[in-house]
Amino acid sequence: MKVSYAPCVTDDDFAKTSLFLLERKYDLHPSFTTLQMVALIYSYITHGTIFRGVLPDGRTISAAAYYQGTPERDFVDRDIALIDVAILDRPYRGTRSFLYGLRQLIDSIRCRHPEVQEVRFAALSTNDYLCKLYSKFATFVYYREGSAGEESVFSANITRLGDILTRYRRV
């Protein structure tokens, strides 16, 4: 399966990826409302970057979003990329897909924003799976209040993370 990953640029990219995110809002949290997802998408379109994975037939199968800087600091900390949304369609979920998609996202951040030195990941603190996954390659740094409850934030040096992902290229 060949998946192409790239940031959303065109109105068509944003439209298809926004629909993908809206249809899968409950993958973020069961209490997530349509209005919350629309507000989140708008925030990423205006202040961040939405990154999508597309099959050769044009179907969007994944979406991730990040900010350069953090909303808590009004995006002035430009040396940080904060990834707090990542959704992969259920039939495509797995270690290989996760690693490949994350590597593409990190490579894109490094290319588009060379000043970024640190990547942060946010997950609901109640999501044991994501918290354990992020702790395998990033260090817990703090808790924050998110729209669906308390979130755990993890941090990794972007160069070190890129090196780790490169080592798993064959996975």
Accessible surface in RSA format (square Angstrom, percent):
REM  Atomic radii and reference values for relative SASA: ProtOr
REM  Chains: A
REM  Algorithm: Lee & Richards
REM  Probe-radius: 1.40
REM  Slices: 20
REM RES _ NUM      All-atoms   Total-Side   Main-Chain    Non-polar    All polar
REM                ABS   REL    ABS   REL    ABS   REL    ABS   REL    ABS   REL
RES MET A   1   147.11  76.2  59.07  39.1  88.04 209.6  71.53  60.8  75.58 100.1
RES LYS A   2   134.29  65.5 127.51  78.2   6.79  16.2  94.28  84.9  40.01  42.6
RES VAL A   3     9.64   6.3   6.34   5.7   3.31   8.0   6.34   5.5   3.31   9.0
RES SER A   4    68.17  57.6  61.30  81.8   6.87  15.8  37.57  80.0  30.60  42.9
RES TYR A   5    38.94  18.2  12.19   6.9  26.75  69.6   7.49   5.6  31.45  38.8
RES ALA A   6    49.33  45.4  47.54  73.4   1.79   4.1  48.77  68.7   0.56   1.5
RES PRO A   7    25.33  18.5  21.92  20.0   3.41  12.4  21.92  18.1   3.41  21.2
RES CYS A   8    10.63   8.0   0.00   0.0  10.63  25.0   0.00   0.0  10.63  11.5
RES VAL A   9   112.79  74.2  90.46  81.9  22.33  53.8  93.88  81.6  18.91  51.3
RES THR A  10    72.58  51.6  66.34  67.3   6.23  14.9  69.97  94.0   2.61   3.9
RES ASP A  11   127.64  89.4 118.47 117.9   9.17  21.7  39.53  93.0  88.11  87.9
RES ASP A  12    77.87  54.5  71.41  71.1   6.46  15.3  30.96  72.9  46.90  46.8
RES ASP A  13    27.46  19.2  27.46  27.3   0.00   0.0   0.43   1.0  27.03  27.0
RES PHE A  14    46.65  23.3  46.30  28.7   0.35   0.9  46.53  28.2   0.12   0.3
RES ALA A  15    52.41  48.2  42.87  66.2   9.54  21.7  51.80  72.9   0.61   1.6
RES LYS A  16    91.94  44.9  86.50  53.1   5.43  12.9  49.82  44.8  42.12  44.9
RES THR A  17     0.07   0.1   0.07   0.1   0.00   0.0   0.07   0.1   0.00   0.0
RES SER A  18    18.45  15.6  18.45  24.6   0.00   0.0  15.26  32.5   3.19   4.5
RES LEU A  19   104.98  58.5 104.98  75.1   0.00   0.0 104.98  73.7   0.00   0.0
RES PHE A  20     7.37   3.7   4.66   2.9   2.71   7.0   6.57   4.0   0.80   2.3
RES LEU A  21     5.29   2.9   5.29   3.8   0.00   0.0   5.29   3.7   0.00   0.0
RES LEU A  22    42.75  23.8  39.23  28.1   3.52   8.8  39.48  27.7   3.27   8.8
RES GLU A  23   125.70  72.2  90.14  68.2  35.56  84.7  44.73  86.5  80.97  66.1
RES ARG A  24    53.84  22.6  50.26  25.6   3.58   8.5  17.05  23.3  36.79  22.3
RES LYS A  25    28.86  14.1  28.86  17.7   0.00   0.0   2.93   2.6  25.93  27.6
RES TYR A  26   130.49  60.9 119.20  67.8  11.29  29.4  82.29  61.8  48.20  59.4
RES ASP A  27    53.10  37.2  19.73  19.6  33.37  78.9   7.77  18.3  45.33  45.2
RES LEU A  28    40.91  22.8  25.38  18.2  15.53  39.0  27.36  19.2  13.56  36.5
RES HIS A  29    47.17  25.8  45.13  31.4   2.04   5.2  27.29  28.1  19.88  23.1
RES PRO A  30   105.21  76.7  89.86  81.9  15.35  55.8  90.69  74.9  14.52  90.3
RES SER A  31    69.88  59.1  49.44  66.0  20.44  47.1  50.37 107.3  19.51  27.3
RES PHE A  32    12.98   6.5  11.24   7.0   1.74   4.5  11.54   7.0   1.44   4.1
RES THR A  33    68.89  49.0  64.79  65.7   4.10   9.8  65.85  88.4   3.05   4.6
RES THR A  34    71.23  50.7  67.91  68.9   3.32   7.9  50.98  68.5  20.25  30.6
RES LEU A  35   139.79  77.9 135.63  97.0   4.16  10.5 137.43  96.5   2.37   6.4
RES GLN A  36    58.74  32.8  52.22  38.2   6.52  15.5  27.56  58.7  31.18  23.6
RES MET A  37     0.74   0.4   0.74   0.5   0.00   0.0   0.00   0.0   0.74   1.0
RES VAL A  38    69.31  45.6  68.78  62.3   0.53   1.3  69.04  60.0   0.27   0.7
RES ALA A  39    58.28  53.6  47.43  73.2  10.85  24.7  54.01  76.1   4.27  11.3
RES LEU A  40    40.52  22.6  36.93  26.4   3.59   9.0  40.31  28.3   0.21   0.6
RES ILE A  41    12.24   7.0  11.64   8.7   0.60   1.4  12.24   8.8   0.00   0.0
RES TYR A  42   144.44  67.4 142.83  81.3   1.60   4.2 103.31  77.6  41.12  50.7
RES SER A  43    28.18  23.8  26.96  36.0   1.22   2.8  18.08  38.5  10.11  14.2
RES TYR A  44     4.04   1.9   3.65   2.1   0.39   1.0   3.65   2.7   0.39   0.5
RES ILE A  45    75.32  42.9  54.07  40.3  21.25  51.2  55.04  39.6  20.28  55.0
RES THR A  46    66.12  47.0  31.32  31.8  34.80  82.9  37.19  50.0  28.93  43.7
RES HIS A  47   103.70  56.7  82.64  57.4  21.06  53.9  54.37  56.0  49.33  57.4
RES GLY A  48    23.52  29.0   0.00   N/A  23.52  29.0   4.24  11.6  19.28  43.2
RES THR A  49    19.07  13.6  14.66  14.9   4.40  10.5   8.11  10.9  10.95  16.6
RES ILE A  50     1.86   1.1   0.50   0.4   1.36   3.3   0.50   0.4   1.36   3.7
RES PHE A  51     7.32   3.7   6.75   4.2   0.57   1.5   6.75   4.1   0.57   1.6
RES ARG A  52    22.02   9.2  21.37  10.9   0.66   1.6   5.13   7.0  16.90  10.2
RES GLY A  53     0.02   0.0   0.00   N/A   0.02   0.0   0.00   0.0   0.02   0.0
RES VAL A  54    26.18  17.2  25.59  23.2   0.59   1.4  25.59  22.2   0.59   1.6
RES LEU A  55    13.60   7.6  10.65   7.6   2.96   7.4  10.93   7.7   2.67   7.2
RES PRO A  56   112.35  81.9  68.36  62.3  43.99 159.9  81.85  67.6  30.50 189.6
RES ASP A  57    97.99  68.6  56.64  56.4  41.36  97.8  49.48 116.4  48.52  48.4
RES GLY A  58    31.74  39.1   0.00   N/A  31.74  39.1  25.72  70.6   6.02  13.5
RES ARG A  59   128.74  54.1 122.91  62.7   5.83  13.9  68.46  93.6  60.28  36.5
RES THR A  60    18.57  13.2   5.41   5.5  13.15  31.3   4.82   6.5  13.75  20.8
RES ILE A  61     2.17   1.2   2.17   1.6   0.00   0.0   2.17   1.6   0.00   0.0
RES SER A  62    11.65   9.8  11.65  15.6   0.00   0.0   9.18  19.6   2.47   3.5
RES ALA A  63     2.82   2.6   0.29   0.5   2.52   5.7   1.75   2.5   1.06   2.8
RES ALA A  64    13.48  12.4  12.52  19.3   0.96   2.2  12.95  18.2   0.53   1.4
RES ALA A  65     0.99   0.9   0.99   1.5   0.00   0.0   0.99   1.4   0.00   0.0
RES TYR A  66     1.06   0.5   1.06   0.6   0.00   0.0   0.99   0.7   0.06   0.1
RES TYR A  67     9.11   4.3   9.11   5.2   0.00   0.0   2.21   1.7   6.90   8.5
RES GLN A  68    10.27   5.7   8.24   6.0   2.03   4.8   6.55  13.9   3.72   2.8
RES GLY A  69     0.00   0.0   0.00   N/A   0.00   0.0   0.00   0.0   0.00   0.0
RES THR A  70     1.73   1.2   1.73   1.8   0.00   0.0   0.25   0.3   1.48   2.2
RES PRO A  71    50.51  36.8  38.23  34.8  12.28  44.6  38.84  32.1  11.66  72.5
RES GLU A  72    99.09  56.9  58.68  44.4  40.41  96.2  60.89 117.8  38.20  31.2
RES ARG A  73   140.35  58.9 129.99  66.3  10.37  24.7  49.91  68.2  90.44  54.8
RES ASP A  74   115.27  80.7 101.67 101.2  13.60  32.2  23.88  56.2  91.39  91.1
RES PHE A  75    39.13  19.6  35.25  21.8   3.89  10.1  35.34  21.4   3.79  10.9
RES VAL A  76    98.57  64.9  75.90  68.7  22.68  54.6  80.15  69.6  18.42  50.0
RES ASP A  77    11.52   8.1   4.88   4.9   6.64  15.7  10.63  25.0   0.89   0.9
RES ARG A  78   115.94  48.7 113.48  57.8   2.46   5.9  44.32  60.6  71.62  43.4
RES ASP A  79    66.08  46.3  63.68  63.4   2.39   5.7  20.94  49.3  45.14  45.0
RES ILE A  80    10.50   6.0  10.50   7.8   0.00   0.0  10.50   7.6   0.00   0.0
RES ALA A  81     0.10   0.1   0.10   0.1   0.00   0.0   0.10   0.1   0.00   0.0
RES LEU A  82     0.00   0.0   0.00   0.0   0.00   0.0   0.00   0.0   0.00   0.0
RES ILE A  83     5.18   2.9   4.57   3.4   0.60   1.5   4.57   3.3   0.60   1.6
RES ASP A  84    32.74  22.9  13.25  13.2  19.49  46.1   5.01  11.8  27.73  27.7
RES VAL A  85     7.73   5.1   5.93   5.4   1.80   4.3   7.01   6.1   0.72   2.0
RES ALA A  86    60.42  55.6  34.56  53.3  25.86  58.8  34.99  49.3  25.43  67.4
RES ILE A  87     7.78   4.4   1.39   1.0   6.38  15.4   5.54   4.0   2.23   6.1
RES LEU A  88    28.40  15.8  24.35  17.4   4.05  10.2  24.35  17.1   4.05  10.9
RES ASP A  89    24.23  17.0  23.78  23.7   0.45   1.1   1.32   3.1  22.91  22.9
RES ARG A  90   160.89  67.6 146.06  74.5  14.83  35.3  61.16  83.6  99.73  60.4
RES PRO A  91   113.16  82.5  70.71  64.5  42.45 154.3  84.18  69.5  28.98 180.1
RES TYR A  92    43.97  20.5  37.67  21.4   6.30  16.4  26.80  20.1  17.17  21.2
RES ARG A  93   104.56  43.9  77.11  39.3  27.45  65.4  46.82  64.0  57.74  35.0
RES GLY A  94    41.15  50.7   0.00   N/A  41.15  50.7  36.10  99.1   5.05  11.3
RES THR A  95    92.45  65.8  80.03  81.1  12.42  29.6  47.45  63.7  45.00  68.0
RES ARG A  96   164.61  69.1 161.00  82.1   3.61   8.6  60.49  82.7 104.12  63.1
RES SER A  97    20.69  17.5  13.70  18.3   6.99  16.1   8.52  18.1  12.17  17.1
RES PHE A  98    56.34  28.2  51.41  31.8   4.94  12.8  55.60  33.7   0.74   2.1
RES LEU A  99    26.05  14.5  25.94  18.6   0.11   0.3  25.94  18.2   0.11   0.3
RES TYR A 100    69.42  32.4  68.86  39.2   0.56   1.5  52.12  39.2  17.30  21.3
RES GLY A 101    12.41  15.3   0.00   N/A  12.41  15.3  10.33  28.3   2.08   4.7
RES LEU A 102    13.68   7.6   8.29   5.9   5.39  13.5  11.32   8.0   2.35   6.3
RES ARG A 103    17.06   7.2  17.06   8.7   0.00   0.0   2.36   3.2  14.70   8.9
RES GLN A 104    47.73  26.7  45.48  33.2   2.25   5.3   1.40   3.0  46.33  35.1
RES LEU A 105     6.62   3.7   6.62   4.7   0.00   0.0   6.62   4.7   0.00   0.0
RES ILE A 106     0.42   0.2   0.42   0.3   0.00   0.0   0.42   0.3   0.00   0.0
RES ASP A 107    61.78  43.3  56.02  55.8   5.76  13.6  26.52  62.4  35.26  35.2
RES SER A 108    18.25  15.4   9.89  13.2   8.36  19.3  15.39  32.8   2.86   4.0
RES ILE A 109     0.00   0.0   0.00   0.0   0.00   0.0   0.00   0.0   0.00   0.0
RES ARG A 110    90.31  37.9  79.38  40.5  10.93  26.0  23.80  32.5  66.51  40.3
RES CYS A 111   106.27  80.4  77.62  86.6  28.65  67.3  26.86  68.1  79.40  85.6
RES ARG A 112   113.85  47.8  84.63  43.1  29.23  69.6  30.32  41.4  83.53  50.6
RES HIS A 113    28.41  15.5  28.11  19.5   0.30   0.8  23.49  24.2   4.92   5.7
RES PRO A 114    97.62  71.1  78.19  71.3  19.43  70.6  82.43  68.1  15.19  94.4
RES GLU A 115    84.41  48.5  71.59  54.2  12.82  30.5  52.06 100.7  32.35  26.4
RES VAL A 116     4.22   2.8   0.20   0.2   4.02   9.7   0.20   0.2   4.02  10.9
RES GLN A 117    95.02  53.1  94.00  68.7   1.02   2.4  39.35  83.8  55.66  42.2
RES GLU A 118    38.39  22.0  38.39  29.0   0.00   0.0  14.08  27.2  24.31  19.8
RES VAL A 119     0.00   0.0   0.00   0.0   0.00   0.0   0.00   0.0   0.00   0.0
RES ARG A 120    42.68  17.9  42.68  21.8   0.00   0.0   0.00   0.0  42.68  25.9
RES PHE A 121     3.47   1.7   3.47   2.2   0.00   0.0   3.47   2.1   0.00   0.0
RES ALA A 122     7.63   7.0   0.51   0.8   7.12  16.2   0.66   0.9   6.96  18.4
RES ALA A 123     5.48   5.0   0.00   0.0   5.48  12.5   5.48   7.7   0.00   0.0
RES LEU A 124    25.31  14.1  20.83  14.9   4.48  11.3  20.83  14.6   4.48  12.1
RES SER A 125    28.73  24.3  13.08  17.5  15.65  36.1  13.82  29.4  14.91  20.9
RES THR A 126   119.46  85.0  92.03  93.3  27.43  65.4  85.97 115.5  33.49  50.6
RES ASN A 127    52.77  36.4  45.49  44.0   7.28  17.5  13.14  31.6  39.63  38.3
RES ASP A 128    94.95  66.5  90.68  90.3   4.27  10.1  20.36  47.9  74.59  74.4
RES TYR A 129   160.14  74.8 151.29  86.1   8.85  23.0 118.95  89.4  41.19  50.8
RES LEU A 130    49.59  27.6  49.59  35.5   0.00   0.0  49.59  34.8   0.00   0.0
RES CYS A 131    21.15  16.0  19.57  21.8   1.57   3.7  18.73  47.5   2.42   2.6
RES LYS A 132   139.28  67.9 136.94  84.0   2.34   5.6  85.66  77.1  53.62  57.1
RES LEU A 133    32.49  18.1  30.65  21.9   1.84   4.6  31.91  22.4   0.58   1.6
RES TYR A 134    13.44   6.3  13.44   7.6   0.00   0.0   1.73   1.3  11.72  14.4
RES SER A 135    63.91  54.0  42.36  56.5  21.54  49.6  26.29  56.0  37.61  52.7
RES LYS A 136   164.28  80.1 126.43  77.6  37.85  90.1  78.34  70.5  85.94  91.5
RES PHE A 137    17.49   8.8  15.18   9.4   2.32   6.0  17.49  10.6   0.00   0.0
RES ALA A 138    10.31   9.5   0.00   0.0  10.31  23.4   3.41   4.8   6.90  18.3
RES THR A 139    96.59  68.7  92.25  93.5   4.34  10.3  61.76  83.0  34.83  52.7
RES PHE A 140    85.48  42.8  69.43  43.0  16.05  41.8  69.43  42.1  16.05  45.9
RES VAL A 141    65.73  43.3  36.65  33.2  29.08  70.1  40.46  35.2  25.27  68.5
RES TYR A 142    63.49  29.6  60.30  34.3   3.19   8.3  61.32  46.1   2.17   2.7
RES TYR A 143   128.12  59.8 106.89  60.8  21.23  55.2  63.30  47.6  64.82  79.9
RES ARG A 144    36.70  15.4  26.53  13.5  10.17  24.2  23.65  32.3  13.06   7.9
RES GLU A 145   140.38  80.6 108.97  82.4  31.41  74.8  63.91 123.6  76.47  62.4
RES GLY A 146    18.84  23.2   0.00   N/A  18.84  23.2  11.15  30.6   7.69  17.2
RES SER A 147    81.15  68.6  41.31  55.1  39.84  91.8  41.62  88.6  39.53  55.4
RES ALA A 148    28.15  25.9   5.41   8.4  22.73  51.7  12.88  18.1  15.27  40.5
RES GLY A 149    23.75  29.3   0.00   N/A  23.75  29.3  21.44  58.8   2.31   5.2
RES GLU A 150    85.37  49.0  76.32  57.7   9.05  21.6  22.93  44.3  62.45  51.0
RES GLU A 151    26.03  14.9  26.03  19.7   0.00   0.0   0.38   0.7  25.65  20.9
RES SER A 152     6.75   5.7   6.75   9.0   0.00   0.0   0.78   1.7   5.97   8.4
RES VAL A 153     0.00   0.0   0.00   0.0   0.00   0.0   0.00   0.0   0.00   0.0
RES PHE A 154    10.06   5.0  10.06   6.2   0.00   0.0  10.06   6.1   0.00   0.0
RES SER A 155    16.05  13.6  12.44  16.6   3.61   8.3   3.47   7.4  12.58  17.6
RES ALA A 156     6.41   5.9   0.00   0.0   6.41  14.6   6.41   9.0   0.00   0.0
RES ASN A 157    71.44  49.3  61.91  59.8   9.54  23.0  23.55  56.7  47.90  46.3
RES ILE A 158     5.39   3.1   5.39   4.0   0.00   0.0   5.39   3.9   0.00   0.0
RES THR A 159    66.05  47.0  66.05  67.0   0.00   0.0  46.57  62.5  19.48  29.5
RES ARG A 160   128.03  53.8 124.47  63.5   3.56   8.5  56.24  76.9  71.79  43.5
RES LEU A 161     0.00   0.0   0.00   0.0   0.00   0.0   0.00   0.0   0.00   0.0
RES GLY A 162     2.85   3.5   0.00   N/A   2.85   3.5   2.53   6.9   0.33   0.7
RES ASP A 163    81.32  57.0  78.50  78.1   2.82   6.7  24.64  58.0  56.67  56.5
RES ILE A 164    22.37  12.7  22.37  16.7   0.00   0.0  22.37  16.1   0.00   0.0
RES LEU A 165     2.83   1.6   2.28   1.6   0.54   1.4   2.28   1.6   0.54   1.5
RES THR A 166    69.00  49.1  63.62  64.5   5.38  12.8  46.37  62.3  22.62  34.2
RES ARG A 167   176.00  73.9 141.08  71.9  34.91  83.1  72.44  99.0 103.56  62.8
RES TYR A 168   105.99  49.5 103.59  58.9   2.40   6.2  56.27  42.3  49.72  61.3
RES ARG A 169   130.24  54.7 114.29  58.3  15.95  38.0  52.66  72.0  77.58  47.0
RES ARG A 170   230.86  96.9 201.29 102.6  29.57  70.4  81.38 111.2 149.48  90.6
RES VAL A 171    65.28  43.0  46.65  42.2  18.63  44.9  56.65  49.2   8.63  23.4
END  Absolute sums over single chains surface
CHAIN  1 A     9210.1       7569.4       1640.8       5252.7       3957.4
END  Absolute sums over all chains
TOTAL          9210.1       7569.4       1640.8       5252.7       3957.4
